[in-house]
Amino acid sequence: MKGTTLALIATLVSATAFSAPRAETMTFEPSDDMYSDPNHSGTPPTETELWVANYSGVGHFERIMMRFDWDGAPAAIDSATLHLYRFFRCPSHFYTAVNFYGITEEWNEETWDHTTHIPHESTPFLTYTFGPDLGWYAIDVTDRVRDWIGGTSANCGFVIEGLDGEKWSKFYSKECGNPGMRPYLTVDYSCVGVEEGEAAPLFDLTVVNPFRDATIIRYILPEAGPVTLDIYDLRGRSVAHPVDGSAGAGSHVVVWDGRDDRGEEIPAGIYFCRLRAGNLEKTQKAIRLR
């Protein structure tokens, strides 16, 4: 399976590395995520989980709150997808129907009172039903992300509220102990390559996320010179050095097989790819799944 994956990546690289336009993917993790729970003031929300329900029978009215740091996002996108891992459903009610609303007040998970539901827009921008399966759900939020980019929607986030009578669904939060099950947002966009006669390329770094066996790392240099690409874990420890040498101006492609400098496979989790060229530096996340 791994050989097949690498072969497919090699084909993609040879077909797209220097063509224009080409598809790119950026991945964003929530800067804040939590749930509000007004009926259980003495029990703070479980930090590693996100609950949603609207069921008066047992007094559960949880709502999920989520927001993203949108710095470095592309100016235009083709699509955007929210990925949530659902690990629990009510045993007597496999489905949970919800509305997504834009949040209308500034907040963060450290200071927001969990016993208070956050104010939101009066009209949902999306209605979605989870169920009956557990596991990953991919939710199209393209229109809302375009609103964030255009500045017509504040907070770069949303609240997820169960429809009346809907029982529990539970998802993992960004504090989940298994990084491969944390929520994330992927954004697909078109990147136009540099053709002969065009202006000098910008300095840029993109990583195809998430990945299992290997990932494609693309970088653009404004001029020829020394360049390094280093991989670090969440503790800042050096893991791998896919690039260490010199490269010419323009676009370059690296296939990283998810192994460290000793040739051993790294565990699932979040890593950071840091590109350095002269006095220029840029960092992007690399998310490896199990």
C-alpha positions as CSV (number, residue, x, y, z in Angstrom):
1,M,0.0,0.0,0.0
2,K,2.8,2.4,0.9
3,G,4.6,1.7,-2.5
4,T,1.3,2.5,-4.3
5,T,0.9,5.7,-2.4
6,L,4.5,6.9,-3.1
7,A,4.0,6.0,-6.8
8,L,0.9,8.1,-7.0
9,I,2.7,11.0,-5.3
10,A,5.6,10.7,-7.7
11,T,3.2,10.8,-10.6
12,L,1.4,13.8,-9.2
13,V,4.8,15.6,-8.7
14,S,6.0,14.9,-12.2
15,A,2.7,16.1,-13.7
16,T,2.1,19.2,-11.6
17,A,5.2,20.5,-10.1
18,F,5.8,23.2,-12.6
19,S,2.5,23.5,-14.4
20,A,0.0,26.3,-14.0
21,P,-2.5,26.5,-12.5
22,R,-2.2,23.7,-9.9
23,A,-4.2,22.7,-6.8
24,E,-2.9,23.4,-3.4
25,T,-4.2,22.5,0.1
26,M,-3.7,24.4,3.4
27,T,-4.6,23.0,6.8
28,F,-5.7,25.0,9.8
29,E,-6.3,23.7,13.3
30,P,-8.7,25.6,15.7
31,S,-7.1,28.3,17.7
32,D,-10.0,27.8,20.2
33,D,-12.7,25.1,20.6
34,M,-15.0,24.3,23.5
35,Y,-18.6,23.6,24.3
36,S,-21.1,25.6,26.5
37,D,-23.2,23.7,29.0
38,P,-25.6,26.0,30.9
39,N,-27.3,23.2,32.9
40,H,-24.2,21.8,34.6
41,S,-22.6,24.8,36.2
42,G,-20.6,22.7,38.7
43,T,-19.1,20.5,36.1
44,P,-16.7,22.3,33.7
45,P,-16.7,21.0,30.1
46,T,-14.4,18.1,29.3
47,E,-11.4,19.8,27.7
48,T,-10.6,17.0,25.2
49,E,-14.2,16.7,24.0
50,L,-16.8,18.7,22.1
51,W,-20.5,18.0,22.9
52,V,-23.6,19.0,21.1
53,A,-27.2,18.2,22.2
54,N,-30.6,19.9,22.6
55,Y,-32.6,17.5,24.5
56,S,-34.8,18.6,27.4
57,G,-35.5,15.1,28.6
58,V,-32.2,14.9,30.5
59,G,-31.3,18.6,30.5
60,H,-28.6,18.5,27.9
61,F,-28.3,21.7,25.8
62,E,-24.6,21.7,24.9
63,R,-23.3,23.7,21.9
64,I,-19.9,23.5,20.2
65,M,-17.9,26.7,19.7
66,M,-14.9,26.8,17.3
67,R,-12.7,29.5,15.7
68,F,-9.6,29.6,13.6
69,D,-6.5,31.9,13.2
70,W,-6.9,32.9,9.6
71,D,-3.5,34.5,9.1
72,G,-1.7,33.3,6.0
73,A,-4.9,32.1,4.3
74,P,-5.1,32.4,0.5
75,A,-6.9,35.3,-1.0
76,A,-9.3,33.1,-2.9
77,I,-10.3,29.4,-2.4
78,D,-11.9,26.6,-4.4
79,S,-13.3,24.7,-1.4
80,A,-13.1,24.4,2.4
81,T,-13.9,21.4,4.5
82,L,-14.2,21.0,8.3
83,H,-13.1,17.6,9.6
84,L,-14.6,16.3,12.9
85,Y,-14.0,12.9,14.6
86,R,-17.3,11.7,16.2
87,F,-16.5,9.1,18.9
88,F,-19.9,8.9,20.7
89,R,-23.6,8.9,19.8
90,C,-26.6,8.4,22.0
91,P,-27.3,4.6,22.0
92,S,-31.0,5.3,21.5
93,H,-30.6,8.0,18.8
94,F,-27.9,7.5,16.2
95,Y,-28.4,10.8,14.4
96,T,-27.8,14.3,15.6
97,A,-29.1,17.2,13.4
98,V,-27.5,20.5,13.9
99,N,-27.3,24.1,12.7
100,F,-24.1,26.0,12.1
101,Y,-24.3,29.8,13.0
102,G,-21.7,32.6,12.7
103,I,-20.7,33.8,16.2
104,T,-21.3,37.6,16.8
105,E,-19.2,38.2,19.8
106,E,-15.4,38.0,20.5
107,W,-14.4,35.1,22.7
108,N,-11.7,32.6,23.5
109,E,-11.8,29.2,25.3
110,E,-9.7,30.5,28.2
111,T,-12.1,33.2,29.4
112,W,-15.6,32.3,28.0
113,D,-18.1,31.3,30.7
114,H,-19.1,27.7,29.8
115,T,-22.5,28.2,31.5
116,T,-23.4,30.9,28.9
117,H,-24.3,30.2,25.3
118,I,-22.5,32.6,22.9
119,P,-24.6,35.1,20.8
120,H,-24.8,34.1,17.2
121,E,-26.4,35.1,13.9
122,S,-30.2,34.5,13.7
123,T,-30.0,32.5,10.5
124,P,-27.9,29.3,10.2
125,F,-25.4,29.2,7.3
126,L,-25.5,25.4,7.3
127,T,-27.8,22.5,8.5
128,Y,-26.1,19.1,8.8
129,T,-26.9,15.7,10.2
130,F,-24.3,13.5,11.9
131,G,-25.0,9.7,11.9
132,P,-25.3,6.9,12.2
133,D,-21.6,6.1,12.0
134,L,-18.8,7.0,14.3
135,G,-15.5,8.3,12.9
136,W,-14.5,11.2,10.6
137,Y,-17.0,13.6,9.1
138,A,-16.1,16.0,6.4
139,I,-18.4,19.1,6.3
140,D,-18.4,21.5,3.4
141,V,-18.0,25.1,4.8
142,T,-16.8,26.7,1.6
143,D,-19.2,29.6,1.6
144,R,-18.6,30.6,5.2
145,V,-14.8,30.5,4.7
146,R,-15.2,32.8,1.7
147,D,-17.0,35.1,4.0
148,W,-14.1,35.1,6.4
149,I,-11.7,35.9,3.5
150,G,-13.9,38.7,2.3
151,G,-14.3,40.2,5.8
152,T,-18.1,39.9,5.8
153,S,-18.1,37.4,8.7
154,A,-16.4,38.1,12.0
155,N,-14.6,35.8,14.4
156,C,-13.5,33.2,11.7
157,G,-15.6,30.6,13.6
158,F,-19.0,29.3,14.3
159,V,-21.2,27.7,16.9
160,I,-22.8,24.3,16.3
161,E,-26.3,24.0,17.9
162,G,-28.5,20.9,17.9
163,L,-32.0,21.1,16.6
164,D,-34.8,20.9,19.1
165,G,-35.0,17.3,20.5
166,E,-31.6,16.2,19.3
167,K,-29.6,13.9,21.6
168,W,-25.9,13.7,22.2
169,S,-23.0,13.6,19.7
170,K,-19.5,13.9,21.0
171,F,-16.3,14.8,19.1
172,Y,-12.7,15.2,19.9
173,S,-11.3,18.7,20.5
174,K,-7.9,20.1,19.7
175,E,-6.7,19.0,23.1
176,C,-7.3,15.3,22.3
177,G,-4.4,13.2,23.4
178,N,-4.3,11.6,20.0
179,P,-3.2,14.3,17.5
180,G,-4.6,12.2,14.6
181,M,-8.2,12.7,15.9
182,R,-8.2,16.4,16.5
183,P,-10.4,18.7,14.4
184,Y,-9.0,20.6,11.4
185,L,-10.0,22.6,8.4
186,T,-8.6,22.0,4.9
187,V,-8.7,24.7,2.2
188,D,-8.2,23.9,-1.4
189,Y,-7.1,26.7,-3.8
190,S,-5.5,27.2,-7.2
191,C,-1.9,28.3,-7.4
192,V,-0.7,29.7,-10.7
193,G,2.9,28.8,-11.6
194,V,5.5,31.1,-12.8
195,E,5.9,31.3,-16.5
196,E,8.8,32.7,-18.5
197,G,8.7,36.5,-18.6
198,E,6.6,36.8,-15.5
199,A,7.7,38.7,-12.3
200,A,10.1,36.9,-9.9
201,P,8.4,34.3,-7.7
202,L,7.5,35.0,-4.1
203,F,8.8,33.1,-1.2
204,D,6.3,30.4,-0.3
205,L,5.9,27.0,1.4
206,T,2.9,24.6,1.2
207,V,2.4,21.1,2.6
208,V,-0.3,18.6,1.4
209,N,-2.3,17.7,4.6
210,P,-3.2,15.4,6.2
211,F,-1.1,12.5,5.1
212,R,-0.4,8.9,6.1
213,D,2.6,7.4,4.2
214,A,4.1,10.5,2.5
215,T,3.3,14.1,1.7
216,I,4.2,16.6,-1.0
217,I,6.1,19.7,0.2
218,R,6.3,22.5,-2.3
219,Y,8.4,25.7,-1.9
220,I,9.1,28.7,-4.0
221,L,12.3,30.8,-3.9
222,P,12.6,34.3,-5.2
223,E,16.3,33.8,-6.1
224,A,18.9,31.0,-6.2
225,G,20.9,30.3,-3.0
226,P,21.3,28.1,0.1
227,V,18.1,26.6,1.4
228,T,17.1,24.3,4.3
229,L,13.8,22.5,5.1
230,D,13.6,21.1,8.6
231,I,10.9,19.1,10.3
232,Y,10.2,19.7,14.0
233,D,7.8,18.0,16.5
234,L,5.5,19.9,18.9
235,R,8.2,20.1,21.5
236,G,10.5,21.8,19.0
237,R,12.8,18.8,18.6
238,S,14.4,18.3,15.2
239,V,13.0,15.3,13.4
240,A,14.1,15.4,9.7
241,H,16.0,17.5,7.2
242,P,14.5,16.8,3.7
243,V,16.4,19.7,2.1
244,D,19.9,21.0,3.0
245,G,21.8,22.6,0.1
246,S,21.3,25.1,-2.7
247,A,18.4,25.6,-5.1
248,G,17.5,27.8,-8.0
249,A,14.8,30.5,-8.1
250,G,11.3,29.2,-8.7
251,S,9.2,26.2,-7.7
252,H,10.6,23.1,-6.1
253,V,8.9,19.8,-4.9
254,V,10.0,17.5,-2.1
255,V,8.3,14.1,-1.3
256,W,8.8,13.4,2.4
257,D,8.1,9.8,3.4
258,G,7.3,10.6,7.1
259,R,10.6,9.2,8.3
260,D,13.1,10.8,10.6
261,D,16.8,11.2,9.9
262,R,17.4,7.7,11.2
263,G,15.0,6.2,8.7
264,E,12.4,5.4,11.3
265,E,8.7,6.2,10.7
266,I,7.4,9.1,12.9
267,P,4.2,8.6,14.9
268,A,0.9,10.3,14.0
269,G,0.7,13.9,15.1
270,I,1.4,17.5,14.2
271,Y,4.7,18.6,13.0
272,F,6.2,21.8,11.7
273,C,8.0,22.3,8.4
274,R,10.4,25.3,8.5
275,L,11.9,26.6,5.2
276,R,14.9,28.9,5.4
277,A,16.5,30.7,2.5
278,G,18.9,33.6,3.3
279,N,17.1,35.9,5.7
280,L,13.7,34.5,4.7
281,E,11.8,31.9,6.8
282,K,8.4,30.3,6.6
283,T,6.7,27.5,8.7
284,Q,3.8,25.3,7.9
285,K,2.1,22.4,9.7
286,A,2.4,18.8,8.6
287,I,-0.4,16.5,10.0
288,R,0.3,12.8,9.9
289,L,-2.7,10.4,10.5
290,R,-2.5,6.9,11.7
